[in-house]
Amino acid sequence: MRWKIILSILLISIQGGFAAVTVRKVDFLAAAGLKVNGAGPLLIRMDAERNRLVVANTLTSSVSIIDCENRSVCNIPISSRVPQYLKSEALAIDSRTGNVYVIGNKTLEVVFPGINKTRHFPTNKQFEMVAVDENSGNAFLVGRESRDMAFVDLHNNRVRYIPWSEKEESAMNLNQTPPPPIRKVVCDYG
């Protein structure tokens, strides 16, 4: 009886090695006649509503919108580079409109993929996290370097600051492992 259990476990574990997995390689560089690309994805988020992948690139000031159906890529320039130490919280998508919000170097960049345009909102400090109010399109930014929460009014083109925390921390060794704690904010639509 014991050997049947051992044999069953062995057969089940071996079976995974024979599973049919299809991997599709897509080479965007070859289509452009390139072999090497210095830029790479830093922040990636899926816009499931529109079946597209949103990528904030490192070493460039651009956001790439990849159509997952036809695999086309649209690179949209932004006015600031995204700091490399930022984490996934620095990129948000308004699921209602598809607009992309990404934190740059002391800025918030809002990308309007439908018209390939952007808007740039300078901030007085470096923020690390963005949350979007999908009812208005406004954004809230928080980070360790500011005791204030930034409120970005998309329609009136301005940034206001709301007292929020008691302390600020200077950004030091931001690529440490494990990463330092981050401040977070969310929008409640209810």
C-alpha positions as a printed NumPy array, in Angstrom:
array([[  0.   ,   0.   ,   0.   ],
       [  2.808,   2.361,   0.899],
       [  4.55 ,   1.843,  -2.457],
       [  1.292,   2.75 ,  -4.282],
       [  1.189,   6.105,  -2.496],
       [  4.847,   6.772,  -3.292],
       [  4.316,   5.734,  -6.92 ],
       [  1.245,   7.989,  -7.198],
       [  3.141,  10.987,  -5.815],
       [  6.041,  10.283,  -8.164],
       [  3.761,  10.007, -11.217],
       [  1.894,  13.203, -10.351],
       [  5.14 ,  15.148,  -9.91 ],
       [  6.592,  13.844, -13.199],
       [  3.401,  14.64 , -15.109],
       [  3.977,  18.404, -14.673],
       [  7.139,  18.119, -16.773],
       [  5.146,  16.916, -19.776],
       [  2.427,  19.57 , -19.637],
       [  1.97 ,  21.474, -22.875],
       [  2.814,  25.125, -22.29 ],
       [  2.769,  27.541, -25.178],
       [  5.056,  30.539, -24.9  ],
       [  4.858,  33.252, -27.518],
       [  7.89 ,  35.449, -28.052],
       [  7.153,  38.925, -29.388],
       [ 10.188,  40.877, -30.624],
       [  9.274,  44.56 , -30.893],
       [ 12.867,  45.52 , -31.658],
       [ 13.175,  43.386, -34.79 ],
       [ 10.201,  45.143, -36.358],
       [ 12.031,  48.451, -35.826],
       [ 15.324,  47.057, -37.149],
       [ 16.973,  47.173, -33.706],
       [ 18.887,  44.586, -31.715],
       [ 19.247,  46.4  , -28.372],
       [ 16.946,  48.69 , -26.416],
       [ 18.399,  50.732, -23.546],
       [ 14.997,  51.411, -22.043],
       [ 13.035,  48.828, -20.224],
       [  9.864,  48.509, -18.249],
       [  9.971,  49.914, -14.752],
       [  6.29 ,  49.954, -13.812],
       [  3.734,  47.746, -15.548],
       [ -0.033,  47.711, -15.164],
       [ -2.746,  45.938, -17.145],
       [ -5.691,  48.018, -18.359],
       [ -8.088,  45.083, -18.577],
       [-11.036,  47.262, -19.611],
       [ -9.247,  48.18 , -22.846],
       [ -7.084,  45.053, -23.253],
       [ -3.844,  46.998, -23.146],
       [ -0.655,  46.976, -21.146],
       [  0.678,  50.254, -19.725],
       [  4.434,  50.482, -19.178],
       [  6.372,  53.342, -17.577],
       [  9.88 ,  52.995, -18.963],
       [ 13.154,  53.481, -17.153],
       [ 15.954,  55.598, -18.647],
       [ 13.454,  57.42 , -20.841],
       [ 10.714,  59.936, -20.294],
       [  7.964,  57.885, -21.869],
       [  4.986,  55.667, -21.237],
       [  4.287,  52.802, -23.645],
       [  0.759,  51.646, -24.374],
       [  0.708,  48.114, -25.798],
       [ -2.49 ,  46.928, -27.469],
       [ -2.733,  43.281, -26.413],
       [ -5.012,  42.375, -29.311],
       [ -2.893,  43.532, -32.249],
       [  0.405,  43.944, -30.326],
       [  0.941,  47.51 , -31.502],
       [  3.014,  49.818, -29.309],
       [  2.438,  53.537, -28.839],
       [  5.194,  55.437, -26.997],
       [  3.932,  58.656, -25.431],
       [  6.566,  61.124, -24.175],
       [  6.185,  62.601, -20.698],
       [  8.026,  65.606, -19.304],
       [  9.868,  63.828, -16.48 ],
       [ 11.69 ,  60.576, -15.867],
       [ 10.203,  58.085, -13.44 ],
       [ 12.658,  57.534, -10.552],
       [ 13.928,  53.953, -10.629],
       [ 13.281,  53.278,  -6.949],
       [  9.51 ,  53.801,  -7.248],
       [  7.294,  50.764,  -6.844],
       [  4.011,  49.703,  -8.443],
       [  2.033,  52.227,  -6.373],
       [  3.532,  55.025,  -8.501],
       [  1.389,  54.035, -11.515],
       [ -2.418,  54.1  , -11.632],
       [ -5.063,  53.813, -14.331],
       [ -8.479,  55.469, -14.209],
       [-10.606,  52.47 , -15.221],
       [-13.446,  54.779, -16.24 ],
       [-11.435,  56.807, -18.791],
       [ -8.245,  54.796, -19.331],
       [ -6.099,  57.794, -18.375],
       [ -2.722,  56.874, -16.897],
       [ -1.241,  58.552, -13.811],
       [  2.48 ,  58.081, -13.19 ],
       [  4.755,  59.779, -10.697],
       [  7.831,  61.383, -12.211],
       [ 10.7  ,  63.308, -10.667],
       [  8.785,  65.729,  -8.382],
       [  5.847,  65.597, -10.784],
       [  2.647,  63.806, -11.59 ],
       [  2.327,  62.94 , -15.257],
       [ -1.188,  62.287, -16.567],
       [ -1.3  ,  60.478, -19.914],
       [ -4.403,  60.532, -22.101],
       [ -3.828,  57.491, -24.36 ],
       [ -6.923,  58.121, -26.478],
       [ -5.438,  61.35 , -27.835],
       [ -1.704,  60.668, -27.196],
       [ -1.37 ,  63.765, -24.997],
       [ -0.014,  64.341, -21.506],
       [ -0.308,  66.888, -18.715],
       [  2.436,  67.695, -16.254],
       [  1.801,  68.691, -12.629],
       [  4.967,  69.793, -10.743],
       [  5.007,  69.016,  -7.005],
       [  7.058,  70.567,  -4.215],
       [  8.344,  67.183,  -2.975],
       [  8.973,  63.703,  -4.347],
       [  5.906,  61.493,  -3.95 ],
       [  5.784,  57.699,  -4.214],
       [  2.136,  56.663,  -4.459],
       [ -0.836,  57.842,  -6.504],
       [ -4.542,  57.079,  -6.074],
       [ -7.172,  58.258,  -8.552],
       [-10.705,  59.403,  -7.787],
       [-12.431,  57.817, -10.764],
       [-15.523,  59.979, -10.284],
       [-13.591,  63.193, -10.969],
       [-10.22 ,  62.182, -12.439],
       [ -8.444,  63.975,  -9.586],
       [ -5.424,  62.355,  -7.95 ],
       [ -3.988,  62.071,  -4.454],
       [ -0.239,  61.645,  -3.906],
       [  1.629,  60.593,  -0.769],
       [  5.23 ,  59.801,   0.047],
       [  7.757,  59.709,   2.854],
       [  9.423,  62.974,   1.823],
       [  6.286,  65.042,   2.449],
       [  4.127,  65.365,   5.525],
       [  1.419,  66.695,   3.212],
       [ -0.816,  64.804,   0.817],
       [ -0.87 ,  66.373,  -2.641],
       [ -4.279,  66.836,  -4.265],
       [ -4.072,  67.174,  -8.05 ],
       [ -7.145,  68.893,  -9.476],
       [ -7.15 ,  67.675, -13.062],
       [ -9.853,  70.025, -14.349],
       [ -8.534,  73.212, -12.711],
       [ -4.89 ,  72.39 , -13.515],
       [ -3.545,  72.847, -10.007],
       [ -1.908,  71.06 ,  -7.102],
       [ -2.935,  71.708,  -3.486],
       [ -1.424,  70.288,  -0.33 ],
       [ -3.396,  68.824,   2.566],
       [ -1.749,  68.352,   6.001],
       [ -1.658,  64.594,   6.528],
       [  1.283,  63.219,   8.481],
       [  3.395,  64.439,  11.373],
       [  6.813,  63.614,   9.96 ],
       [  8.911,  63.611,   6.823],
       [ 11.759,  61.265,   5.966],
       [ 14.61 ,  62.035,   3.646],
       [ 14.982,  59.497,   0.875],
       [ 18.042,  57.384,   1.643],
       [ 19.048,  54.   ,   0.204],
       [ 15.779,  53.626,  -1.635],
       [ 16.797,  50.379,  -3.332],
       [ 17.432,  48.534,  -0.076],
       [ 16.191,  45.005,   0.506],
       [ 13.65 ,  44.717,   1.957],
       [ 12.349,  48.041,   0.676],
       [ 11.525,  50.733,   3.201],
       [  7.882,  51.184,   4.203],
       [  5.717,  53.339,   1.972],
       [  2.794,  55.59 ,   2.801],
       [ -0.432,  54.708,   1.04 ],
       [ -3.754,  56.35 ,   0.291],
       [ -6.875,  54.96 ,  -1.393],
       [-10.035,  56.476,  -2.861],
       [-13.382,  55.13 ,  -1.645],
       [-16.08 ,  55.415,  -4.305],
       [-18.924,  54.367,  -2.004]])
